[in-house]
Amino acid sequence: MEDHKPNPRNLFGIFIFLFALAIYAFGVAAGGDALESYGVDTLLQMLYFAIFGIIWIFPTKKLFSWMAKGRNH
């Protein structure tokens, strides 16, 4: 049975992910609030949230692949 050593990249990556996602979510919410206060149409607001709801996946994918590179085989 192999002795599994934890990968420090995983812990560091999880903290980066949670911190960045919280900042991103607050920023997107603030942008959505600004759109509403300027009287932007509801359909455009929905499009805004749909686009920014998908965009966060791309940097997350890169972060997770970086985290996986440090695994001991």
C-alpha positions as CSV (number, residue, x, y, z in Angstrom):
1,M,0.0,0.0,0.0
2,E,1.4,3.4,-1.0
3,D,1.8,6.2,1.4
4,H,-0.2,9.2,-0.1
5,K,1.3,12.6,0.5
6,P,-1.0,15.5,0.1
7,N,-0.3,17.9,-2.7
8,P,0.3,21.5,-1.4
9,R,-1.0,22.8,-4.7
10,N,-4.4,21.5,-4.0
11,L,-4.8,23.3,-0.7
12,F,-3.3,26.5,-2.2
13,G,-5.5,26.2,-5.3
14,I,-8.7,25.7,-3.3
15,F,-8.0,28.9,-1.3
16,I,-7.3,30.8,-4.5
17,F,-10.4,29.4,-6.1
18,L,-12.7,30.3,-3.2
19,F,-11.2,33.8,-2.8
20,A,-11.3,34.6,-6.5
21,L,-14.8,33.2,-7.0
22,A,-16.1,35.3,-4.1
23,I,-14.5,38.5,-5.5
24,Y,-15.8,37.6,-9.0
25,A,-19.4,37.0,-7.7
26,F,-19.5,40.2,-5.8
27,G,-18.2,42.1,-8.8
28,V,-20.7,40.6,-11.1
29,A,-23.5,41.2,-8.7
30,A,-22.4,44.9,-8.3
31,G,-22.3,45.2,-12.1
32,G,-25.8,43.7,-12.3
33,D,-27.0,46.1,-9.7
34,A,-25.5,49.0,-11.7
35,L,-27.3,47.8,-14.8
36,E,-30.6,47.8,-12.9
37,S,-30.1,51.3,-11.5
38,Y,-29.4,52.6,-15.0
39,G,-32.7,51.1,-16.1
40,V,-31.3,48.5,-18.5
41,D,-33.8,46.1,-20.0
42,T,-34.4,42.9,-18.1
43,L,-33.5,40.7,-21.1
44,L,-30.1,42.5,-21.3
45,Q,-29.6,41.9,-17.6
46,M,-30.3,38.2,-18.1
47,L,-27.8,38.1,-21.0
48,Y,-25.2,39.8,-18.7
49,F,-25.7,37.3,-16.0
50,A,-25.7,34.4,-18.5
51,I,-22.4,35.5,-20.0
52,F,-20.6,36.2,-16.7
53,G,-22.1,33.0,-15.3
54,I,-20.2,31.1,-17.9
55,I,-16.9,33.1,-18.2
56,W,-15.7,32.1,-14.7
57,I,-15.3,28.5,-15.9
58,F,-12.3,29.2,-18.2
59,P,-9.9,30.5,-15.5
60,T,-11.1,27.8,-13.1
61,K,-10.3,25.1,-15.7
62,K,-6.7,26.5,-15.9
63,L,-6.4,26.6,-12.1
64,F,-7.6,23.1,-11.7
65,S,-5.2,21.8,-14.3
66,W,-2.4,23.6,-12.6
67,M,-3.4,21.9,-9.3
68,A,-3.5,18.5,-11.0
69,K,0.1,18.9,-12.4
70,G,1.6,18.7,-8.9
71,R,0.3,15.2,-8.2
72,N,2.7,12.5,-7.2
73,H,2.4,9.4,-9.3
